[in-house]
Amino acid sequence: MPDGASPILEVQGLQTVFRTRGGDIHAVNSVDFHLQPGELLGVVGESGSGKSVTMMSLIGLLPSPPAEVRAGTVRFGGDDLLRMPARQLRDIRGARIGFVFQDPMTSLNPVFPVGFQIMEPLRKHMGLDRAAARRRAQELLELVGIPDAARRLGDFPHQFSGGMRQRVMIAMALACDPEVLIADEPTTALDVTIQAQILVLMKDLRERLGMAVIWITHDLGVIAGIADRVMVMYGGQVVEQAPVKALFARPQHPYTRALLQTVPHVTGARADRLKVIEGQPPVLSGPPRACPFRARCPHAFETCARANPARVAVGPDHDAACFWDVDRGAPRHV
């Protein structure tokens, strides 16, 4: 990751709402973050925290209606993706920004061979003829570790195992040499052994290709092994971000600490009792006017119910959105 380089992706004030019969659901609330060239940014949080919606908002993958991106800027290559014509955004999506979805069986088209599905973006975005696209598709399958790639180009998705289907999805996302790859929980549906294989593959590909990666997950163990920096989301907003070592060594938001405590540990011959975060995630039926974690937070006090805390610096490239100073065990002076 180049020192002092300008961000390849910079997001400011992103707000996304889902319009429903019961009222608006404020799924993403004033999210700010950046991604450096060659960096792997881990995005963590419980289901419903806004991780996937945030990333899909960036590149226009949410159905509209009901989704509506109401505010914010997404700077990529000098342009604002949110104000870009749909046709121009489609040219960037899949070419300069790749996306790997969680479930490859529902993301791959079951009626077309995988070779055809890999060749399609190559012909659309890179202008390759059929023969050149096929050669490149074979190279991509070999790159992601699928044996007998030339023959398997003609196979359909159901003829691949879950792990191999995920490798095909990664090959498709890499087809046009993207500058940024967004991976949305790509190992969640796989067994532990296959998860480990995909993680090793992604680390190798990132080092070889030099692309920046956003890795969405609820698994802090995965993040510890692959990320440079971590962004923690809760209630549709960023509550903490830090370099990965700093986050694990000195978490500064009560929610981050609670997440780390839920990671299973084994001491001696027996595993410790699994800890859980008591309570339920917030209902996002309106813009946040108070701390979204206060109902589940052991340190909540009266200020937490009156205002939504802004992120404040708590260390080098480390900030947290909390009125409580977890190190001092007292309210933070801001």
Phi and psi in degrees as a GROMACS rama.xvg file:
@    title "Ramachandran Plot"
@    xaxis  label "Phi"
@    yaxis  label "Psi"
@TYPE xy
-62.7647  133.843  PRO-2
-72.5365  137.243  ASP-3
72.0194  7.88899  GLY-4
-73.3137  151.842  ALA-5
-71.3068  147.417  SER-6
-59.2704  141.245  PRO-7
-80.0356  -25.2434  ILE-8
-140.785  130.606  LEU-9
-136.665  120.825  GLU-10
-114.616  132.137  VAL-11
-137.105  131.054  GLN-12
59.5649  33.3726  GLY-13
-71.2374  127.416  LEU-14
-131.749  126.153  GLN-15
-128.408  132.695  THR-16
-125.418  142.827  VAL-17
-106.686  122.764  PHE-18
-88.6689  120.631  ARG-19
-127.06  168.813  THR-20
-63.0134  -28.9976  ARG-21
-87.3638  2.9468  GLY-22
120.683  174.028  GLY-23
-76.7425  139.002  ASP-24
-106.413  116.827  ILE-25
-88.3472  85.7595  HIS-26
-77.2301  -32.2362  ALA-27
-130.474  125.892  VAL-28
-126.486  99.2644  ASN-29
53.5643  54.151  SER-30
-83.0344  130.468  VAL-31
-123.922  134.263  ASP-32
-167.197  168.338  PHE-33
-137.853  162.223  HIS-34
-133.095  124.591  LEU-35
-86.7577  154.405  GLN-36
-56.0781  131.492  PRO-37
76.6416  1.03063  GLY-38
-85.7555  149.565  GLU-39
-110.809  112.638  LEU-40
-99.3431  119.266  LEU-41
-89.5866  134.167  GLY-42
-117.93  116.436  VAL-43
-124.042  160.127  VAL-44
155.518  164.887  GLY-45
-66.27  166.318  GLU-46
-59.2261  135.372  SER-47
88.1981  3.68088  GLY-48
-80.5288  -11.0659  SER-49
106.232  6.99708  GLY-50
-61.4222  -58.6925  LYS-51
-68.3285  -40.1526  SER-52
-61.7844  -39.4612  VAL-53
-58.8743  -50.2087  THR-54
-70.8905  -35.0711  MET-55
-71.3504  -28.1323  MET-56
-63.8153  -34.2993  SER-57
-60.1695  -37.3141  LEU-58
-119.889  22.1925  ILE-59
68.5399  36.4569  GLY-60
-96.0934  -3.81288  LEU-61
-86.3376  139.502  LEU-62
-67.8746  132.875  PRO-63
-129.192  115.829  SER-64
-70.4319  167.688  PRO-65
-89.4327  -13.4085  PRO-66
-76.2929  146.515  ALA-67
-147.056  119.871  GLU-68
-84.2356  110.078  VAL-69
-92.2897  -22.2799  ARG-70
-159.81  163.306  ALA-71
118.2  170.047  GLY-72
-131.981  145.584  THR-73
-130.425  96.6358  VAL-74
-85.93  123.108  ARG-75
-144.165  118.213  PHE-76
60.1132  32.3072  GLY-77
85.6853  -4.64646  GLY-78
-113.424  156.056  ASP-79
-96.7185  110.274  ASP-80
-61.8008  -29.0281  LEU-81
-72.916  -19.7489  LEU-82
-111.913  16.6832  ARG-83
-89.9884  139.287  MET-84
-55.4097  146.223  PRO-85
-56.1392  -39.2516  ALA-86
-65.6535  -40.807  ARG-87
-67.4552  -38.0637  GLN-88
-64.8016  -38.0299  LEU-89
-62.5316  -34.0873  ARG-90
-68.7818  -31.5549  ASP-91
-78.0247  -42.7868  ILE-92
-68.803  122.295  ARG-93
95.1013  -23.0572  GLY-94
-103.203  -61.3232  ALA-95
-96.5367  -21.5378  ARG-96
-126.699  115.738  ILE-97
-96.7174  156.488  GLY-98
-138.142  126.894  PHE-99
-111.407  120.954  VAL-100
-88.0213  165.778  PHE-101
-67.6262  -44.1946  GLN-102
-113.589  102.247  ASP-103
-66.008  -25.1175  PRO-104
-68.3565  -32.2687  MET-105
-91.1407  -13.0198  THR-106
-91.3023  -30.7235  SER-107
-84.307  143.245  LEU-108
-77.7024  120.021  ASN-109
-69.42  -15.3895  PRO-110
-99.047  0.760912  VAL-111
-121.612  142.817  PHE-112
-60.0143  152.369  PRO-113
-64.4631  -30.9667  VAL-114
-60.5972  -42.8054  GLY-115
-61.7039  -40.3122  PHE-116
-71.4125  -29.8554  GLN-117
-76.5765  -36.749  ILE-118
-70.0044  -29.528  MET-119
-56.4884  -51.7319  GLU-120
-66.0203  -29.1368  PRO-121
-65.0713  -40.2964  LEU-122
-75.773  -35.6558  ARG-123
-74.4707  -49.8615  LYS-124
-90.2877  -29.166  HIS-125
-109.868  -5.78221  MET-126
68.9455  24.27  GLY-127
-76.8783  146.28  LEU-128
-77.0877  175.136  ASP-129
-60.2732  -43.2746  ARG-130
-65.8492  -43.7808  ALA-131
-66.9127  -39.471  ALA-132
-64.6213  -37.9373  ALA-133
-66.4178  -41.6363  ARG-134
-61.4441  -42.9529  ARG-135
-66.4369  -38.9582  ARG-136
-62.5322  -40.4067  ALA-137
-64.0159  -42.5612  GLN-138
-59.3111  -40.0835  GLU-139
-67.1047  -42.0837  LEU-140
-62.9919  -38.0045  LEU-141
-66.603  -38.3799  GLU-142
-61.6336  -38.2426  LEU-143
-91.9117  11.1155  VAL-144
83.5207  28.3859  GLY-145
-94.9029  116.676  ILE-146
-70.8744  157.232  PRO-147
52.9623  48.9017  ASP-148
-60.8593  -39.5164  ALA-149
-59.1511  -42.973  ALA-150
-72.36  -37.9493  ARG-151
-74.4801  -11.5123  ARG-152
-57.6739  -29.3523  LEU-153
-89.1777  -1.53085  GLY-154
-82.56  155.281  ASP-155
-94.8694  160.512  PHE-156
-52.4628  -38.2167  PRO-157
-68.4358  -12.4489  HIS-158
-86.9906  1.04546  GLN-159
-109.982  150.234  PHE-160
-72.1142  169.528  SER-161
-58.7053  -44.0861  GLY-162
-65.1137  -39.0217  GLY-163
-70.2758  -35.0788  MET-164
-63.3151  -38.8368  ARG-165
-66.2909  -34.8323  GLN-166
-64.9352  -37.0683  ARG-167
-63.0895  -43.1587  VAL-168
-61.4269  -39.0826  MET-169
-65.8984  -41.1387  ILE-170
-59.6659  -42.6028  ALA-171
-63.391  -42.1055  MET-172
-66.2627  -29.3112  ALA-173
-90.3764  -3.53341  LEU-174
-53.0402  -42.2336  ALA-175
-103.44  23.5024  CYS-176
52.8221  62.2484  ASP-177
-67.3739  153.39  PRO-178
-80.9223  -27.2174  GLU-179
-132.588  134.777  VAL-180
-118.952  125.052  LEU-181
-105.176  119.169  ILE-182
-113.272  112.64  ALA-183
-95.7816  94.8987  ASP-184
45.0669  55.1761  GLU-185
-71.2223  -10.7407  PRO-186
-112.948  1.37268  THR-187
-61.7065  -39.6439  THR-188
-86.2009  5.37098  ALA-189
-106.238  155.724  LEU-190
-73.3351  166.928  ASP-191
-59.6251  -40.9293  VAL-192
-63.9873  -43.7716  THR-193
-69.8879  -36.7134  ILE-194
-54.9846  -47.0333  GLN-195
-61.7335  -38.7998  ALA-196
-64.6365  -41.6892  GLN-197
-66.7989  -39.1577  ILE-198
-63.9028  -43.1129  LEU-199
-62.7734  -42.6178  VAL-200
-59.7094  -46.2993  LEU-201
-66.0558  -38.9062  MET-202
-62.1044  -42.3592  LYS-203
-65.6748  -45.2407  ASP-204
-64.0787  -40.1683  LEU-205
-62.6024  -43.2375  ARG-206
-66.5094  -37.7193  GLU-207
-76.1192  -36.3344  ARG-208
-99.54  -18.501  LEU-209
71.5698  20.9955  GLY-210
-84.5913  158.816  MET-211
-86.7679  145.587  ALA-212
-131.87  136.313  VAL-213
-109.871  117.833  ILE-214
-112.241  111.648  TRP-215
-92.4104  130.199  ILE-216
-161.639  163.552  THR-217
-106.405  1.3086  HIS-218
-100.36  104.135  ASP-219
-68.1694  -25.4936  LEU-220
-63.7866  -38.4346  GLY-221
-64.0826  -46.9613  VAL-222
-60.3439  -40.2419  ILE-223
-58.2408  -32.1425  ALA-224
-90.62  -14.7556  GLY-225
-128.054  -20.8475  ILE-226
-87.8393  152.07  ALA-227
-89.466  -39.3698  ASP-228
-141.996  152.808  ARG-229
-126.586  138.644  VAL-230
-119.847  120.345  MET-231
-99.9878  127.922  VAL-232
-115.432  143.958  MET-233
-153.168  135.037  TYR-234
59.7639  33.1494  GLY-235
79.1314  13.8776  GLY-236
-142.864  165.016  GLN-237
-85.4468  122.673  VAL-238
-103.544  -19.2485  VAL-239
-161.355  145.096  GLU-240
-145.116  142.367  GLN-241
-166.766  160.66  ALA-242
-57.0089  147.507  PRO-243
-59.1317  -40.6518  VAL-244
-66.4533  -39.3244  LYS-245
-66.453  -37.7834  ALA-246
-64.99  -42.468  LEU-247
-75.4409  -32.4562  PHE-248
-80.8135  -32.7672  ALA-249
-146.747  65.7326  ARG-250
-63.6215  137.417  PRO-251
-114.574  1.52724  GLN-252
-118.081  137.698  HIS-253
-55.7886  -32.6658  PRO-254
-68.1286  -42.331  TYR-255
-60.3116  -44.5787  THR-256
-60.3828  -40.9209  ARG-257
-64.9106  -40.9475  ALA-258
-60.0391  -44.8606  LEU-259
-63.9674  -32.9561  LEU-260
-72.7066  -19.359  GLN-261
-82.5594  -9.19835  THR-262
-70.3295  126.253  VAL-263
-62.6195  141.246  PRO-264
-127.392  148.171  HIS-265
-117.792  121.945  VAL-266
-121.004  121.527  THR-267
67.7783  -135.621  GLY-268
-88.0742  -12.8881  ALA-269
-124.784  149.502  ARG-270
-79.4831  144.602  ALA-271
-65.5928  155.36  ASP-272
-63.1797  132.412  ARG-273
-66.9611  127.103  LEU-274
-93.265  150.665  LYS-275
-129.321  159.942  VAL-276
-92.0048  112.413  ILE-277
-64.9627  151.381  GLU-278
91.687  -175.474  GLY-279
-122.382  151.961  GLN-280
-60.2822  157.566  PRO-281
-72.0213  153.012  PRO-282
-84.5985  120.042  VAL-283
-92.6702  56.9223  LEU-284
-87.2194  0.146188  SER-285
-159.84  168.14  GLY-286
-59.4536  141.593  PRO-287
-67.1112  122.56  PRO-288
-112.252  0.0979134  ARG-289
-148.596  172.821  ALA-290
-63.996  123.179  CYS-291
-68.3759  -17.952  PRO-292
-95.6849  -0.599479  PHE-293
-60.7695  -35.2091  ARG-294
-69.2494  -18.005  ALA-295
-112.882  1.27158  ARG-296
-93.4957  129.011  CYS-297
-72.1937  -12.471  PRO-298
-107.709  5.88272  HIS-299
-61.3274  140.55  ALA-300
-139.212  -175.579  PHE-301
-59.4101  -34.8376  GLU-302
-61.7997  -33.001  THR-303
-63.6668  -26.5561  CYS-304
-87.5069  -10.3969  ALA-305
-100.255  -21.2368  ARG-306
-154.074  155.814  ALA-307
-93.4942  117.356  ASN-308
-66.8496  141.033  PRO-309
-83.6487  157.276  ALA-310
-72.2138  132.466  ARG-311
-125.74  150.309  VAL-312
-67.0757  131.195  ALA-313
-125.595  2.8318  VAL-314
173.833  177.627  GLY-315
-59.344  119.11  PRO-316
53.2959  32.391  ASP-317
-132.991  121.001  HIS-318
-137.379  158.668  ASP-319
-146.357  147.647  ALA-320
-104.509  84.8302  ALA-321
-156.204  140.353  CYS-322
-81.0139  -10.9961  PHE-323
-103.016  132.183  TRP-324
-90.4549  104.729  ASP-325
-69.0727  -26.5424  VAL-326
-71.4043  -44.3513  ASP-327
-83.1565  -19.9614  ARG-328
67.7396  37.9603  GLY-329
-154.155  164.721  ALA-330
-57.1279  143.305  PRO-331
-78.4226  141.065  ARG-332
-90.9554  108.829  HIS-333
